[in-house]
Amino acid sequence: SVLITGIEIDDTPPAEIDDLTATPGEADITLAWTAPGDDGMEGSATSYDLRYSLSPIDESNWTDATSIDAPTPAAAGESQSVVLTEIPQLTELYFSIRATDESGNTAAPSANAQAATTGDITAPAAITDLAVGSTSPSTILVQWTAVGDNADEGQASAYVLKISTDEIN
């Protein structure tokens, strides 16, 4: 800050975020960091500018990266995080964040955090007890034991049942 004839001008940007991490899940990525302050590491910044890209982000391509909604900055030194959902499976992304204070001073972009969603790699279990129950001229009762989304855990999202006069394999 500079004092000019009784008017204080804030020319100190927030500190650069130096601990951005990205932790992948099946279809989400959790970003975490330590909040910087308004002036360096004192107070609270006013806002974050959080971005992602398919390639590393720096000052030269900052505006080309896609903006993501970020939480309101906490007090300097507090841990913050955001969970990003609806990310295509097995997509590798780069993330960077920077803070701005109430005077418009903006910190340098953070170092990139990189992550890829892991994707759902476990198939549902095979149905091993498919059976035909009662039949009538217009109906056939087909029965089986439900399987999970991941082998026998969770709930499968759909079943595909096919009928044919020939053997299906």
Secondary structure, DSSP 8 states (H G I E B T S, - for coil): -EEETTEEE----B------EEEE-SS-EEEEEE---SBBTBS--SEEEEEEESS---GGGGGGSEEE------STT-EEEEEE-S--TT-EEEEEEEEE-TT--B------EEEE-------B------EEEEE-SS-EEEE-----SBBTBS--S-------SS---
